[in-house]
Amino acid sequence: MDFSPYLCCPNFQCMFAVVKIAGQQFKVTKDQTLYVPRVDGNAGDKVITEVLLVDNDGKLSIGDAIKATVEAEIVAHVKGDTVIAYKQKRRKGFHKKKGHRTAYTQIKVTSIA
């Protein structure tokens, strides 16, 4: 049986939150590991997140009504896959090739309280 955080059945209520990390919004649950754009800090450091929405057993909290906090821990800093940008002009002998790897931070959500 798949216990993915996004598959909630009627018998199992999952608490989730929408947080803002490095300018992007992510839907997170407890013990979830995800990759976010690079965040300053070392492995083992705590990450401060801005909580936008919390769902606790079907009860939504939005805006000033949010009393929950989301704690996350940095697991590692990694690089994404190589993206190649290749430009060429036909019959001119011009070609240019550049590669780029985006930096990501792997974080683990330790608690939603």
Secondary structure, 3 states (H helix, E strand, C coil): CCCCCCCCCCCCCCCEEEEEECCEEEEEECCCEEEEECCCCCCCCEEECEEEEEEECCEEEEHHHCCCCEEEEEEEEEEEEEEEEEEEECCCCEEEEEEEEEEEEEEEEEEEC
